[in-house]
Amino acid sequence: MENKEKKEALERYLEETVSWEVDKINSLRRSHFAAWCLAIAGLSIGAICAWAVGQLSPLKTVVPYVIRVNETSGTVDIIKALKDGKTTYEESLNKYFLGWYLRYREGYSRTLAESYYYNVGLMSSGKEKNRYFSFFKPSNPNSPLNIYDVNEQIKIKVKSISFIEEDLALVRYISIFERVGNDKPELSHWAATVKFTYSGAPQSEQDRSINPLGFQVIEYRTDPDSNTSNARPSITYQPPKVKVNKVKPAVMIPATPAESSQ
């Protein structure tokens, strides 16, 4: 009887021991499974983050710029390389035509006056063309034909061209007045505001060789640069008219008899 009880107790002990080992193994398996799941999840998140950074890297690039400051006028100009892209090439093309328009319109030489006159008319539109023609005609006392003689000329040096809007530009330039026999030219600094467009109107071969894309200036205004004093006025600059208010003459009021007696 006693042996039977010992045998049953031993069997129960062995069963409990086996159950504990099974629970221990299952617990370890669950821990390993959870660890692998966390590791796989971490690797997946890391891979997604690396892919996202790789997709964002083209959007964040370091572009070096060279900033040039004019010592005389203080004008800031950004020098940058021409890159592939519609906007950059279009901007460079606009600057090219704007620069030549300023040279034609503000420059002067008696031998080149006819050519400049024709080119400005070709690159100007409507009202602006008529305004320039009226200004340049010999009957105008302020026309450069009446102001400058054959020994005098004006050269234009464009300092910077910036765009206020897509079709509106601010051009800063230097007007260089030279006279034969005078070694020291006279410099003056100016800023021109130019509104422009492109016209698809048909042109002759001669006109297309000068203005192949139909560049047209709609509005034009030039003023002295506020940063410098100007030694000589620009060709097309018209100083603002000062409005003088007329003073009415004083009215003499005759004295009354009572005041006269006093």
Secondary structure, DSSP 8 states (H G I E B T S, - for coil): -HHHHHHHHHHHHHHHHHHHHHHHHHHHHHHHHHHHHHHHHHHHHHHHHHHHHHHHGGGS-----EEEE-TTT--EEEE----SSHHHHHHHHHHHHHHHHHHHHH-EETTTHHHHHHHHHHTB-THHHHHHHHHHSTTSTTSHHHH--TTEEEEEEEEEEEEEETTEEEEEEEEEEEETT-SS-EEEEEEEEEEEEE------HHHHHH-TT-EEEEEEEEEE-TTS--SS--SS--------------------HHHHH-
